[in-house]
Amino acid sequence: MIKVENLTKEFKVHKKAPGLMGSLSSLFNREYITKQAIKDINLEIHQGEILGLIGSNGAGKTTLTKILSGIIHPTSGKVSVLGFNPWERDNRYRSQMSLIMGQKAQLWWDLPAADGFLLLKEIYRIDDKNFKERLAYLSESLGIEKELNVQVRKLSLGERMKVELIAALLHSPKVVFLDEPTIGLDLSAQKAVRRFIKDYRKEFNPIMILTSHYMDDIEDLCERIVIMKEGQFVYDGGIKQVHQKYATSKMVTAQASAGIDRYAEMQKFPKSLGEIEISENGKIAVRSPREKVMEAASYLIHYLKIEDLNISEEDIGDVIEHIMDKGHKA
C-alpha cells in the first residue's frame, strides 16, 4: 500500500534579473524565489491498483513520482510505500520497486540487452532458476526473444521499450512507476505495451502508477485517475465517473442517405438539441446536451433518412482538459 499525507515539495529557483546589468549583478548577489511543485496532497493506493496520474507539464506528476520512488525527498508531509520511507533508500524497499521512464534508458546502449540483464541479476541477487524463468516469461510475453542478443542501439524504439520493461521487472517489484512508457511509440507498439501491462497486473498484482499524455493509455489501463494542476489534485476518482460528473454533452453520430441537402438540414436542426455538422458524404455529428441526447437522436431518425446511428460519450481527453482548465475540485 502507498499512503501519502499532507505532502508538500518546494524548490528554490534562481530569480533572473532582466538585462545585461541584471545578469552581471546576479553573479554576485543571487535572488531566489520559492516554487511549490506539490501542495499539501493526500493519497492512498492499494495493492493491485493501476492509478493514472494526469496533468499538463509542470503540474507536479514527475515530482510526485520521484518522491514516491525515493529519488528526491519532500519539504514536508509523510509518505509510506510498502511500509518504507522512500527517500531513506532502504535496500529492502529499492528491491521491491521499479521506475520505468519512457525517455530514459537503464540498459547500456552498446551492449545486448541480455548482457544488461545478467548485471541486473547480480545487482538484485536473483538466483539462477528465478532469473531464467522470469526472463523467459517476460521476453515471451513481449514477443522479443529473438532480439535479446542484439545491441540495444540497433533495436527499434518499440523493441527498446520492451527490453527496458524486462529490465525493470526482472526482480518482481511490488510497486511499479510507469512514467510515459509509450511515448514516441507507433500505434502497434503502444498496443503491445498496454496489453503486456494489463496481463502483468493480472498475473502479479503489483501497485502501478502510470503517468501519460496518451489518453488511450489511461482509458485502457486505469480504473482510477488523479488529475493534477499546479501541484494539487483537482480530481481523484473513477475514470467512468469523470463523464458522469463533468461531461455536459454526448456525441450523436449518424450516416444519412446520399443526396441529402446538408446546408438546409443544418439550418433546420433545432439549436436547443445541440451543434450539428454534416459532411459531404452524409456523415452527421451532433454534440448534444446530456439531457437532450434522446431528443436529438429522435429528430435525426424522424426527419432524415438515417442508415446508422450511434450515441457515445465525449472524448475523455476533452473532458479532462476541461477539468484542468477550469480547475474543478473533486
Beta strands, then each sheet from edge to edge (+ up, - down):
strand 1: 2-14
strand 2: 32-45
strand 3: 50-54
strand 4: 76-81
strand 5: 97-101
strand 6: 175-179
strand 7: 207-211
strand 8: 224-229
strand 9: 232-238
strand 10: 249-256
strand 11: 275-278
strand 12: 283-289
strand 13: 306-313
sheet 1: 2+ 1- 4+
sheet 2: 5+ 6+ 7+ 3+ 8+ 9-
sheet 3: 11+ 12- 10+ 13-
end
